[in-house]
Amino acid sequence: MKVFQTKKDMVYSGIKDNILSGVLRPGDRLHIQALAKEFSTSEIPVREAIQALESEKLVQVTPHTGAMVAQVSARDLDEILELRIYFEALATYLAAPFITEDDAKELEKNLRKQAFAIEYNELEDFGELNLQFHKLIYQKNPNSRLNDIIFNLWDHSKRYRNVFQNNLEFTKQSYDQHLEILSIIKQKDAEKARELMEQHKIRSSAEIKSKWKRDFE
């Protein structure tokens, strides 16, 4: 259960979750009075939450018109993926020296679950395991601000389709790359691990862009 410090935080989190999960779609209007009633609060926390979401480019506010859920654009996607490639490769480089034998065992356990998900074509489960695999690595990176940036970019990536859905061959290739990345990390070769993660993210980014084009262009 989430604990919120202010009503603004509660409204902000609720609207953001609905945008990222697809409950609120691009172009949907955000009616302040209706949201205030939904969250059992005054209009002031709603306006503050909308301003915060506008700064994150999740909401677009037009004078004399109001607020709406921001459109999903190719430019936004390019920017998000460009940053993810660079920052996730860097996080891997920084994390590699700090991954212990116990951490490696957790990663191996995750990979066994990935293999099971592939065997039984549970690709939605694979998507969650994929995030867990990467998070297990990045959390060992001592630069917490870098991790905050990465996880924020992950949130924004939720607005785009699951890259593993109905994509078994791509999923198998991702699993193989995960195996290779872990093998290099266990060897404490930080630079090689960074290179492999960069290649891995470049490949994933290309697939995400391809899916986006099929959906929106």
N, C-alpha and C positions, 0 to 999 in steps of 0.2 A: 504493500500500500504506500502510495506516495505521500510525503509530508511536505506541505507548502508553507513558505514563510509569509507570503502575502496573497491576497485575492488576485492580484495581478499575475503572480506566478502560476496560480491555479488555472486561470483563464488562458494564459500564454501556453502552458503545457497542453491543455485540452485541445485548443485550436491547432497547435502544431502537430500533435499526434494525429488529429483527423486529416490534416493536409498530407502528412507523410504516408499515412496508411491508405490514402485514396478515398476516404469517406467524403472529404471535401475535394472537389475536382477543380482543375484550372478553369478560371472564369466564374466560379461560384461566388455570389455576392455574400458579404459578411455584414449582416444587419445587426447593428450595435444593440438596439433594444431587445431583439430576439435572443442574442447571445447573453445579455445581462440577465434575462429571465431564465435561460437555460442553466447558467452557472450560479443563479441565486445571488446576484451581486448588483451593484450600481453600474452605471455606464462608464464611470471613470476607470476602473480596472480593465474594462474591455478595451477602451481607447488606448490605454497604456500598453496592453498586450499586443494590439494591432500595430502600434508604432514599433515595438520590438521586433515583431515578425516582418515588418516592412524593411527594417535594417538588415535582416537576414535574407531578403529577396524572396521570401515565401508569400508575401502579401503585397499587392499593389494598391496604393491609395491615390485616387484622382480627385482633385478639388471639385466641389459641388456635385460629385457623382457618388463617392463613397469608396469603400474598400472591397476588394475581391481577391480571390486566390490567384497568385501570379501564374502566368502561363509557363509551361515547360518548353524551354528553347534549346536549340542546338548549341548556341553560344554558351549558355549556362552549363550544359553537359560537357562541352569541351573544356571549360575552365575547371570544373570539378574533377574530371578525369586526369587532366594535366597535373593538377596538384596532388592527386592521390598517387599517381605513378612516382612522383619525386619524393613525397613525404613518406610513403610506405616503404620504399626502398631504403631511405635514410633510417627509418625506425628499425628496420631489420639489421642494418649495419651496426647501429648503436646497441641493439639488444643482444646480438650474437655472443659477445663475451660474457654476458650475465646469465645465459640459459644453463641451468644446472642439469644434472642427470635426472632429477625428479621432474623438472620441466619437460625434458625430452620424453620421459615416460608418459606424461599427460598428452603431449603432442602425438605420440604413437597411438595412444588410446583413442584420440580423436580421429586419427587416420583409419583405424580399424572400423570405426563407426561410419566413416565416409565410404569405405569399401562396401560395407553392408548396405548402405543407402543406394549405391550404384547397382549392386547385385539385384536388389528388389525394386529398382527404378523409383525410389523415393527421392525425387530430385528436389522437392521443397525442403525436405529434411537435410539434404546435402547443402543447400544454401545456408541454412543455419549453422551447420557444422563448419562450413567454410569460414564464416565470420568468426566463430569460436577459435578456429585454428590460427587465423591471423591475429586475433586479439591476444591469444596466449603468447604469441611472439612479441607483439608490440608492447605489451604491458611490462616486459622485462627491459625495455628501453628506459633509461633513467631520466629522460627529458619529458616530464609530464605535460608540458605545454605542447610539445609536438604531438603527443597522444591525444590531447584535447582537440587539436585541429583535425587529426585524422578521423576521430569518432564523430565530429561535427559534419565532416564531409560525407561520412557513411550515412548519417541521417538524411542529408540532402539527396544522396543517391537512391534512397528508398522511393523517390518519386518516379524512378525509371524502372522498367520491367526487370523481374528476376532473370538474370542471364542464364541460369541453369534450367529453367522451366522448359520442358519439351526439347531438351538439347543434350541428349545422352552422350554423344561423342565429345562435345566440348567439355562436359563434366568429367569424363574419363581422363581427358588430357590435363585438366586442372588437378585432378587427384595425382597423376603421375608427377606433375611439377611440384606438388606439395611434398611428395616423397623425396624428391631431389633436393628441395630447399632444406628439409629437415636433416638430410644426410650431411649437407655442407655445414649447417649450423653446428651439428654435433662434432664436426672437425674443427670448430672455432675459427673458420675462415670467413671473417666478417665481410671482406671485400667481395668474395665470390658469392656469398649469400645475398649481398646487396644487388649484385648483377643479376642473379637468378630471379630475385623478387621484382626487379625492374622489368625484366623480360616477361615475367608472369603477369604483371599489371598492364603492360602494354598490350599483351594478347587479350586480356579480359576487357580492356577499354575498347579495343577494336570491335569485339563482339557486342558490347553494350551499345555502341554507336550504330552498329548494323541493325540491331533490334529496334532502336529508336527510330531509325529511318523508315523501317517497314511499318511502324505503328503510326507515325505522325506526318510522314511526307507523302 
